[in-house]
Structures are given as structure tokens and as C-alpha cells.
Amino acid sequence: MKPRRGRPRAQPGLARAISPTPVRNAHGRVVEWRAQYRDGDNIKRRAGNYRTKTEAHRATEDRVAELNKGLSPDGGLTLGDWMSIWPARVGRDPRTVKTHQARIEAYVYPHLPGGEDRPLETIKRRHVHDIQTALLAKGLSKTTIDGAIASLSAVLGYALREHRIDVNPALGSRVDPADTRLQPTRKRVERRWIPPSEAGKLLEAVAPRHWALVLTPFLTGVRPEELLALRAADIDSERELILVHQRAAPAGGRSDKPGTLKPGLKERRRLIREEPEIRGRWVLFPKVLHPDRTGHAIPGARGTNVLQLNRSEFLYTTTRTRGSRTETLAAEQKLQGSIWSQRNLYRDVIEPAREAAGMAFTLYDARHTFVSTLMAAGIPVPEVAAYSGHSVGELAAVADGDKRLRNQTTLAVYTHATGQAREDALAAINGYLTELLAAAPSLRTAIA
């Protein structure tokens, strides 16, 4: 008899939790969350409506625990078995599934007695502490260790919901920041605002053909994966905006190959099946970044009057591309270039420039600079959040240093961008650009 494919059968006689569902009003807005579960007969039941999803989760787990009280958990299931089962039983984003699997395979299995073959119910708190100790001895950072244990806690938490274990031994386990064993081999990189003079010095060290590529995150605030997927067709020249609606895979590659481009954005993953206008966001895109007939926004000295015929639809690509060993590309395909991989972008463009400029820099520093510039210019928080892809509450919490603002209803739910501050935001960004160009004479000459 072939094994049953898809979602595993529920264990007879045991209740299990299922994800809460949103309750929407007539306008489609989520107003409550419905807690629900399946009883011992596998019949779907409700456990009431709650204000937040977290409260609904908690109510569901309490109800399931009450129903399963006194019953013995499903024995014999190993951690490896559960790792192969839980993604089909719990609705999570594929990136979340991949992250949990990668962390547990890299950091948990090697230091857990029995590794992936250890039964779930035999994993104890002491094993979690042993894993932390082993990772501390390897010189890993608190962020890395806590991330690994958090993934283990999440996976075991799913098992707890289905009464496969009695307790989650990894719940809330974190490395104490004051732990004297914390000696990470790599120091934490703090993001920062880059003064225009430093940014100009960096741009002066960048090869001319990459000027627009490196300048764009300073003036738009896009994330690296969004930067590499920008298209000329999405530019609104009149309003000086660009529609960002897809991401480039970290490994890059040819745009016509599956997996190179991912629809949707980090903050809108649930809308990936919608049209670009719905799943994307409009971002500031000053005229200095708009490509001309050469296909470049800031052409080098040799390319000023050269019309590029085999132009890619994407703004920033490699100069050439090549197929795999089993395929042969036409000359036009080779000249169109590929989507940059982030690794190659840093190796070929960013690292040589920052070494020549003698400064520390990442693409996320440019994004932080964009947000900080708008905030310093007094642009309303909802407008900055809309351009940068943050939630209003999150951005307000960071700006004010008050974590409570993350869940403040007025900010998180009822505050929206109006777009009325677009001209002020462009003025602030152009002001930063003017100061930047004062420290980058070659770039200033090319733009002029």
C-alpha cells in the first residue's frame, strides 16, 4: 500500500489546533480573528472571536490542551520526521519554512544527541542549553544562536499544538546578553546614516557604468533585492516615481529563468498573486535616475552618444550573460545581461569602491540614509513608511524610541499615506543629492 500523500491523517481521539481565520467587515477590513480547532473526531470547531490573531492562537491552544488533558502524546515521532511533516500541516510562507529548516540543520542537528533521529518527546531543556553552549564555543553571535533556538521553538510549538509533545523545551530560551561566553568572531554591523560628503566620496570611487546602480538606493530607499529587479517600464517620469512590485533572488540569473524573479514585496507577501499595482508600492525616483536613449541614467564618457539596441527591460544588469552547459544562447541574449547576484554585486562593485574610499558601506546603509533624510526634513511618518515599505507603527516606534507605538491602533491601522508630501520628499532627496555631488566631481560633471 502506497503511503498517503499530502497532509498526514489526524491522530484519532486527539484534538489539534488550526490557524485562526480573519473576520472582515463589509469593506474587507479585518476586525476580529476566529479561533478554531479540530476535535477528537476531526470535526472543525470554533473557540470564539478575538481582537488579535495572537489572542485567537492562545485561546485555540488552551482549548486543545483542555480537550487532550490526560491523553498520551503520539510517541515515536523523531525531530527529522516532524521536520518533513509540519510544513504540510501549518500554513507558513515558503521563506519561513526554508529558514527554519536551514537553521535546524546547520545549528541544532550537529549538537543534539541523536540529531534528527531523536524522538520529539525526549528533547529536554538541558539539550537546548547544550546546543547554546556548543554554539557559544564556536564563537557565534547572540543573534545567530537565538535565531537557531527560535526556529527550534517554532517547530516544536507546532508539535505542541497537535499534542505530539507535552511541553516546548525551547520556548523563550535566549542567550543572556551579559553572558561572558559571548565572544562572536564577527562584530555586529550597525546600520547608519551616511553624510552626503561620505556618499560622494564613495560614488567617486565607483566605476562610471555603475554610478546609477549605487546611487539609486540613496535616492529611493529600495531594498537590495528590489533594486536589482527595477524595470524602466515601471517609471512614472512625470511624478518622478517608480513602481516596485517584484524582487530578485539573491543568486540572480537570467530573467527568463524560473526563480530569478519573485512577485510581491517583503511587506506584501500575501498579495503575490495580485496585479503589480496592488502587490507593489510607488517609490520616489528622481529624474537623475531616469534612463535616456542610451539605456543609462548616467552614461560614461564613452557611451554618451551610443544607442543601445539590445537593451534589457531591467535598469541594472550585468554586461553579459551565458547559458548553462546544456544550452546555447543567441548573440542578442548574451548582450542583454543577467540580473545581478548580490554576492557578485558586492564583490565586483561595492567592495572595490569602499576599499578605494576607505569607508564602511552596505546597500542597507543607503536605505537607512534615505529614510533618515526624509524624517529629518519633516516628511510625515506615513509618507516615509509608504515609500520605504515599513509599517507606520514600526517606523514611528523606531523614530521615537518607544516600542509601544508598534501596536498603537491609530498608527498601525488608521494612518495612511496621502501622497501630498511627494514634492517635499523629492526636494529633501534632491537636497541630499546636491551635497553629495559636491564631493563627487566626476559624477557631477557626468550629470551636468
C-alpha positions as CSV (number, residue, x, y, z in Angstrom):
1,M,0.0,0.0,0.0
2,K,1.4,3.4,-1.0
3,P,1.9,6.0,1.7
4,R,-0.7,8.7,1.8
5,R,0.5,11.9,0.1
6,G,-0.2,15.4,1.3
7,R,-1.5,16.4,4.8
8,P,-0.9,13.5,7.3
9,R,-4.0,11.9,8.9
10,A,-5.0,13.3,12.3
11,Q,-4.4,11.1,15.2
12,P,-7.8,9.6,16.2
13,G,-9.1,10.8,19.5
14,L,-6.8,13.9,19.8
15,A,-7.8,17.5,19.2
16,R,-5.5,19.7,17.3
17,A,-5.2,23.5,16.7
18,I,-5.6,25.1,13.3
19,S,-4.8,28.6,12.3
20,P,-7.3,31.4,13.1
21,T,-9.2,32.9,10.3
22,P,-9.8,36.7,9.8
23,V,-13.3,38.1,10.2
24,R,-13.8,41.0,7.8
25,N,-16.4,43.8,7.8
26,A,-18.3,45.0,4.7
27,H,-15.3,47.0,3.5
28,G,-13.0,44.0,3.6
29,R,-11.0,45.1,6.7
30,V,-10.1,42.6,9.3
31,V,-12.0,43.4,12.6
32,E,-11.6,40.1,14.5
33,W,-9.9,36.7,14.4
34,R,-11.9,33.5,14.8
35,A,-10.2,30.8,16.9
36,Q,-10.8,27.3,15.6
37,Y,-9.6,23.7,16.1
38,R,-10.4,20.1,15.2
39,D,-11.8,17.9,17.9
40,G,-11.0,14.2,18.5
41,D,-13.4,13.2,15.7
42,N,-11.6,15.6,13.3
43,I,-14.6,17.9,13.2
44,K,-13.8,21.6,12.8
45,R,-15.0,23.7,15.8
46,R,-14.9,27.3,16.8
47,A,-13.4,28.7,20.0
48,G,-14.7,32.3,19.8
49,N,-13.7,35.6,18.2
50,Y,-10.8,37.7,19.4
51,R,-9.3,41.1,18.8
52,T,-5.9,39.9,17.7
53,K,-4.5,36.8,16.0
54,T,-2.3,36.1,18.9
55,E,-5.2,36.0,21.3
56,A,-7.1,33.7,19.0
57,H,-4.0,31.4,18.8
58,R,-3.8,31.3,22.6
59,A,-7.5,30.5,23.0
60,T,-7.2,27.7,20.5
61,E,-4.2,26.2,22.2
62,D,-5.9,26.4,25.6
63,R,-9.0,24.7,24.3
64,V,-7.0,21.9,22.6
65,A,-4.9,21.4,25.8
66,E,-8.1,21.1,27.8
67,L,-9.6,18.5,25.4
68,N,-6.4,16.5,25.3
69,K,-5.7,16.5,29.0
70,G,-4.9,13.1,30.3
71,L,-4.2,11.7,26.8
72,S,-0.8,10.3,25.9
73,P,1.1,12.1,23.1
74,D,1.8,10.5,19.8
75,G,5.1,8.6,20.5
76,G,7.9,7.5,18.3
77,L,8.0,10.6,16.0
78,T,11.5,11.9,15.6
79,L,12.6,15.5,15.0
80,G,13.6,14.6,11.5
81,D,10.1,13.1,10.8
82,W,8.4,16.1,12.2
83,M,10.6,18.4,10.1
84,S,9.3,16.7,7.0
85,I,5.7,16.8,8.1
86,W,5.0,20.1,9.7
87,P,5.2,22.4,6.6
88,A,2.1,20.5,5.2
89,R,0.2,20.9,8.4
90,V,1.0,24.6,9.2
91,G,0.4,27.4,6.7
92,R,3.7,29.3,6.6
93,D,5.5,31.4,4.0
94,P,8.0,29.2,2.0
95,R,10.8,31.6,3.1
96,T,9.9,30.9,6.8
97,V,9.9,27.1,6.1
98,K,13.3,27.4,4.4
99,T,14.7,29.5,7.2
100,H,13.6,27.1,10.0
101,Q,14.9,24.1,8.1
102,A,18.3,25.7,7.3
103,R,18.9,26.8,10.9
104,I,17.9,23.5,12.5
105,E,20.1,21.5,10.0
106,A,23.1,23.8,10.5
107,Y,22.9,24.5,14.2
108,V,20.7,22.1,16.0
109,Y,21.2,18.6,14.5
110,P,25.0,18.6,15.0
111,H,24.7,19.3,18.7
112,L,21.6,17.4,19.6
113,P,22.2,13.8,20.8
114,G,20.8,11.6,18.1
115,G,20.4,14.5,15.8
116,E,17.4,14.3,13.5
117,D,16.7,10.7,14.8
118,R,16.0,11.9,18.3
119,P,12.3,11.3,19.3
120,L,10.4,14.6,19.9
121,E,9.2,13.8,23.4
122,T,12.8,13.1,24.6
123,I,14.1,16.6,23.7
124,K,14.5,18.4,27.1
125,R,15.5,21.8,28.2
126,R,19.0,20.6,29.1
127,H,19.5,19.7,25.4
128,V,18.6,23.2,24.4
129,H,21.2,24.6,26.8
130,D,23.8,22.1,25.5
131,I,23.1,23.4,21.9
132,Q,23.5,27.0,23.1
133,T,26.8,26.1,24.9
134,A,28.2,24.4,21.8
135,L,27.3,27.4,19.5
136,L,28.8,29.8,22.0
137,A,32.0,27.8,22.0
138,K,32.1,28.2,18.2
139,G,32.1,32.0,18.6
140,L,28.7,32.6,17.0
141,S,26.8,35.8,17.8
142,K,23.8,36.1,20.1
143,T,21.6,36.9,17.0
144,T,22.7,33.6,15.3
145,I,22.2,31.4,18.4
146,D,18.9,33.0,19.3
147,G,17.7,32.6,15.8
148,A,18.5,28.9,15.7
149,I,16.8,28.3,19.0
150,A,13.8,30.4,17.9
151,S,13.4,28.2,14.9
152,L,13.5,25.1,17.0
153,S,11.0,26.6,19.4
154,A,8.6,27.4,16.5
155,V,8.8,23.9,15.1
156,L,8.3,22.3,18.5
157,G,5.5,24.7,19.2
158,Y,3.6,23.3,16.1
159,A,4.1,19.8,17.6
160,L,2.8,21.0,20.9
161,R,-0.4,22.3,19.3
162,E,-1.1,18.8,18.0
163,H,-0.3,17.2,21.3
164,R,2.7,15.4,20.0
165,I,4.7,16.6,22.9
166,D,3.7,17.8,26.4
167,V,5.9,20.9,26.6
168,N,8.0,23.0,24.4
169,P,11.6,22.9,25.8
170,A,12.9,25.6,23.6
171,L,10.2,28.2,24.4
172,G,11.7,31.5,25.4
173,S,15.2,30.2,25.6
174,R,17.6,33.1,24.8
175,V,21.3,33.8,25.4
176,D,21.8,36.3,28.2
177,P,23.4,39.5,26.7
178,A,25.7,39.6,29.7
179,D,26.9,36.0,29.2
180,T,30.7,36.1,29.4
181,R,30.9,33.3,26.9
182,L,29.6,35.6,24.2
183,Q,32.7,36.3,22.1
184,P,31.5,36.4,18.5
185,T,34.1,36.1,15.8
186,R,32.2,38.7,13.8
187,K,31.2,42.0,15.3
188,R,27.6,43.2,14.8
189,V,27.3,45.6,11.9
190,E,25.3,48.7,12.9
191,R,23.4,50.4,10.1
192,R,23.9,54.2,9.9
193,W,23.1,57.4,8.1
194,I,25.8,58.3,5.6
195,P,26.6,62.0,5.4
196,P,26.5,63.4,1.8
197,S,30.2,64.0,1.8
198,E,30.9,60.3,2.5
199,A,28.4,59.2,0.0
200,G,30.0,61.4,-2.6
201,K,33.4,60.0,-1.8
202,L,32.1,56.5,-2.3
203,L,30.4,57.4,-5.6
204,E,33.6,58.9,-6.8
205,A,35.3,55.5,-6.3
206,V,32.6,53.6,-8.2
207,A,33.2,52.7,-11.8
208,P,31.2,55.2,-14.0
209,R,29.0,52.4,-15.5
210,H,27.7,51.6,-12.0
211,W,27.0,55.2,-10.8
212,A,23.3,54.9,-11.2
213,L,23.2,51.4,-9.6
214,V,24.9,52.6,-6.4
215,L,23.2,56.0,-6.3
216,T,19.6,54.5,-6.6
217,P,19.3,53.2,-3.0
218,F,20.4,56.5,-1.6
219,L,17.6,58.3,-3.5
220,T,14.9,55.7,-3.4
221,G,15.4,53.6,-0.2
222,V,14.7,50.3,-2.0
223,R,16.0,47.1,-0.6
224,P,18.8,45.3,-2.5
225,E,16.5,42.6,-3.9
226,E,14.1,45.3,-5.1
227,L,16.9,47.4,-6.6
228,L,18.1,44.6,-8.9
229,A,14.5,44.0,-10.2
230,L,13.7,47.6,-11.2
231,R,12.3,48.0,-14.7
232,A,12.3,51.0,-17.0
233,A,8.7,50.3,-17.9
234,D,7.6,51.0,-14.3
235,I,8.9,54.6,-14.2
236,D,6.4,57.4,-13.9
237,S,8.5,60.2,-15.4
238,E,6.0,63.0,-14.7
239,R,5.6,62.2,-11.0
240,E,9.2,61.0,-10.5
241,L,8.1,57.7,-9.1
242,I,8.7,54.0,-9.9
243,L,6.5,51.0,-9.2
244,V,8.4,48.4,-7.2
245,H,6.5,45.1,-7.4
246,Q,9.0,42.2,-7.5
247,R,12.2,41.0,-6.0
248,A,15.4,39.5,-7.5
249,A,16.6,36.2,-6.0
250,P,19.8,36.5,-4.1
251,A,21.6,34.3,-6.6
252,G,20.4,36.4,-9.6
253,G,20.5,34.9,-13.1
254,R,18.7,35.3,-16.4
255,S,15.4,37.0,-16.0
256,D,13.6,34.4,-18.2
257,K,14.6,31.5,-15.9
258,P,12.1,30.4,-13.2
259,G,13.0,31.5,-9.7
260,T,15.2,34.5,-10.7
261,L,12.4,37.0,-10.0
262,K,9.8,36.7,-7.3
263,P,6.5,38.7,-7.5
264,G,5.5,40.7,-4.5
265,L,7.5,42.5,-1.8
266,K,8.7,41.7,1.7
267,E,5.9,43.6,3.4
268,R,3.2,42.3,0.9
269,R,3.9,38.6,0.5
270,R,0.2,37.8,0.9
271,L,-0.5,39.7,-2.3
272,I,1.9,38.0,-4.7
273,R,-0.9,36.7,-6.9
274,E,-2.3,40.3,-7.4
275,E,-1.5,42.7,-10.2
276,P,1.7,44.8,-9.9
277,E,-0.3,47.9,-9.0
278,I,-1.8,46.1,-6.0
279,R,1.1,44.0,-4.8
280,G,3.7,46.7,-5.3
281,R,4.4,50.2,-3.9
282,W,5.3,53.5,-5.5
283,V,8.8,54.8,-4.6
284,L,10.5,58.1,-5.2
285,F,12.6,58.1,-8.4
286,P,14.3,61.4,-9.1
287,K,14.9,62.4,-12.7
288,V,18.6,62.0,-12.4
289,L,18.0,58.2,-12.3
290,H,15.8,58.1,-15.4
291,P,17.5,56.3,-18.3
292,D,17.9,58.1,-21.6
293,R,18.1,56.8,-25.2
294,T,21.4,55.0,-24.4
295,G,19.7,52.9,-21.8
296,H,21.7,54.5,-18.9
297,A,20.7,57.2,-16.5
298,I,24.3,58.5,-16.1
299,P,26.3,57.3,-19.1
300,G,30.0,57.2,-19.0
301,A,32.2,59.4,-21.3
302,R,32.4,56.7,-24.0
303,G,28.7,55.9,-24.0
304,T,27.2,59.4,-24.2
305,N,26.0,59.1,-27.9
306,V,25.8,55.3,-28.2
307,L,22.3,53.9,-28.8
308,Q,21.9,50.6,-27.1
309,L,19.8,48.3,-29.3
310,N,19.8,45.0,-27.3
311,R,18.6,46.7,-24.2
312,S,17.3,44.7,-21.2
313,E,13.9,45.7,-19.7
314,F,15.7,45.9,-16.3
315,L,17.6,49.1,-15.3
316,Y,20.6,47.4,-13.8
317,T,22.0,44.2,-15.2
318,T,25.4,42.6,-15.8
319,T,27.1,43.4,-19.1
320,R,26.9,39.9,-20.5
321,T,25.3,36.6,-19.7
322,R,25.9,33.0,-20.6
323,G,23.8,29.8,-20.6
324,S,24.3,26.6,-18.8
325,R,26.4,23.8,-20.2
326,T,23.3,22.3,-21.9
327,E,22.1,25.4,-23.6
328,T,23.3,27.8,-26.3
329,L,22.3,31.4,-26.2
330,A,21.8,33.7,-29.2
331,A,24.1,36.8,-29.5
332,E,21.3,39.1,-28.6
333,Q,20.6,37.1,-25.4
334,K,24.2,37.3,-24.4
335,L,24.3,41.0,-24.8
336,Q,21.2,41.7,-22.7
337,G,22.9,40.7,-19.5
338,S,21.6,39.0,-16.3
339,I,20.1,40.0,-13.0
340,W,23.0,40.7,-10.6
341,S,23.5,38.2,-7.8
342,Q,24.0,40.1,-4.5
343,R,27.3,38.3,-3.9
344,N,28.7,39.3,-7.3
345,L,27.4,42.9,-6.9
346,Y,29.3,43.3,-3.6
347,R,32.4,41.6,-5.0
348,D,32.6,43.5,-8.3
349,V,31.1,46.9,-7.4
350,I,30.6,47.6,-3.7
351,E,33.8,46.2,-2.1
352,P,36.3,47.7,-4.6
353,A,34.6,51.1,-4.1
354,R,34.5,51.1,-0.3
355,E,38.1,49.9,-0.2
356,A,39.2,52.8,-2.5
357,A,37.1,55.2,-0.5
358,G,38.3,53.8,2.8
359,M,34.9,53.6,4.4
360,A,32.4,51.1,5.6
361,F,29.2,50.8,3.5
362,T,26.4,48.4,2.7
363,L,23.3,48.8,0.5
364,Y,21.2,48.9,3.6
365,D,23.1,51.9,4.9
366,A,21.9,53.7,1.8
367,R,18.3,52.7,2.6
368,H,18.7,53.9,6.2
369,T,20.1,57.2,4.8
370,F,17.1,57.6,2.6
371,V,14.6,57.2,5.5
372,S,16.7,59.3,7.8
373,T,16.9,62.1,5.3
374,L,13.1,62.2,4.8
375,M,12.5,62.1,8.6
376,A,14.9,64.9,9.2
377,A,13.1,67.0,6.6
378,G,9.9,66.6,8.4
379,I,8.1,64.4,5.9
380,P,5.1,62.8,7.7
381,V,5.8,59.3,9.0
382,P,3.0,57.6,6.9
383,E,4.6,59.0,3.7
384,V,8.1,57.8,4.7
385,A,6.6,54.4,5.6
386,A,4.8,54.1,2.3
387,Y,8.0,54.9,0.2
388,S,10.2,52.6,2.3
389,G,7.9,49.7,2.7
390,H,7.6,49.9,6.5
391,S,4.6,49.8,8.7
392,V,3.6,53.2,10.1
393,G,3.7,51.9,13.7
394,E,7.1,50.2,13.3
395,L,8.7,53.4,11.8
396,A,7.1,55.6,14.5
397,A,8.4,53.3,17.2
398,V,12.0,53.4,15.9
399,A,11.8,57.2,15.4
400,D,10.5,57.9,18.9
401,G,12.3,55.1,20.6
402,D,9.0,53.8,22.0
403,K,8.2,50.2,21.3
404,R,4.6,50.6,22.4
405,L,3.9,52.6,19.2
406,R,4.3,49.4,17.1
407,N,0.8,48.3,18.3
408,Q,-0.8,51.7,18.7
409,T,-4.1,51.3,16.8
410,T,-4.2,54.8,15.4
411,L,-0.8,54.4,13.8
412,A,-0.9,50.8,12.9
413,V,-4.4,50.6,11.5
414,Y,-5.9,54.0,10.7
415,T,-3.0,56.1,9.5
416,H,-2.3,56.1,5.7
417,A,-0.2,57.9,3.2
418,T,-1.9,60.6,1.2
419,G,0.9,61.3,-1.3
420,Q,0.5,65.1,-0.7
421,A,4.1,65.4,0.6
422,R,5.7,63.9,-2.6
423,E,7.2,67.2,-3.8
424,D,8.6,67.9,-0.3
425,A,10.1,64.4,-0.2
426,L,11.7,64.9,-3.6
427,A,13.1,68.3,-2.5
428,A,14.7,66.7,0.5
429,I,16.2,63.9,-1.6
430,N,17.5,66.4,-4.2
431,G,19.0,68.5,-1.5
432,Y,20.9,65.4,-0.3
433,L,22.0,64.7,-3.9
434,T,23.3,68.3,-4.3
435,E,25.5,67.9,-1.2
436,L,26.6,64.5,-2.4
437,L,27.7,65.8,-5.8
438,A,29.9,68.5,-4.2
439,A,32.1,65.6,-3.0
440,A,31.9,63.7,-6.3
441,P,33.3,65.9,-9.1
442,S,33.4,63.2,-11.8
443,L,29.7,62.3,-11.2
444,R,28.7,65.9,-11.0
445,T,30.3,66.5,-14.4
446,A,28.6,63.5,-16.0
447,I,25.2,64.6,-14.7
448,A,25.7,68.2,-15.9
